[in-house]
Amino acid sequence: MRVGLIRVMTTSDRRLLHAHGKLLQEAFGFTVTSRCIPDQPSGVYDQASLESAAPKVVRLARVMAGDADALIISCASDPGLAATRAAVDIPVIGAGSAAAAAALTFGGRIGVLGLGAHVPGPISDALGERMLLIDGQGRIETPDAFLMPAGIFDALAAAHMLVDAGADMIVQASTGLSSIGMADVLRRRLGVPVIDAVTAAGSMLVSAVAAGNFKGFESCRL
């Protein structure tokens, strides 16, 4: 399957640009083409950056759709998801919606690990009262901070705090964590399920293909 992957953090670093595509290729065997929207070096991290990203995602999706069987918006805030689905005639998956759907298949409290106390709308809306946050989880403000040593250590500390506070599993509410392969690290350290938003999007696409339900998937909303 040919998957077009839309990155919302602008980068000229090819390794970083293709990091999410590599996850999908290794996990599902997809042929992935990754492109990033312009002029967002810190990605999506608040309402203003979300609103700025959304129309850029739609424009890029129109360009990529002709050479893809499906598109993935690789951001936990799902910028422009509804508008993109309306603009192209292939399936479009938002990483945030996919992560939330995957998390809801587990029982218990769902610890949310991401950009401080900010939780992307697709995740907070879906998880509701099952969502667990912790005080003091506010040091990482933008996704690119996870690429720095301090960001990595802060994410590890926050994940431990979530489990100590009673989280039965963790959902990664920033695809910046996907860029550094944090999910595998946390699974080994904490011994609880950890949902990576990028691979959750891949799993949702695989399920849709297996069910022969592309059109039904397009109309799904959490």
Secondary structure as UniProt FT lines:
FT   STRAND          2..7
FT   HELIX           14..17
FT   HELIX           19..28
FT   STRAND          31..36
FT   TURN            41..42
FT   HELIX           47..64
FT   HELIX           65..67
FT   STRAND          70..74
FT   TURN            76..77
FT   TURN            79..80
FT   HELIX           81..87
FT   STRAND          92..94
FT   HELIX           95..103
FT   TURN            104..105
FT   STRAND          110..113
FT   TURN            116..117
FT   HELIX           121..127
FT   HELIX           128..130
FT   STRAND          131..132
FT   TURN            135..136
FT   HELIX           143..147
FT   HELIX           149..164
FT   TURN            165..166
FT   STRAND          169..172
FT   HELIX           176..179
FT   TURN            180..181
FT   HELIX           182..190
FT   STRAND          194..195
FT   HELIX           197..210
FT   TURN            211..212
FT   HELIX           214..218
//
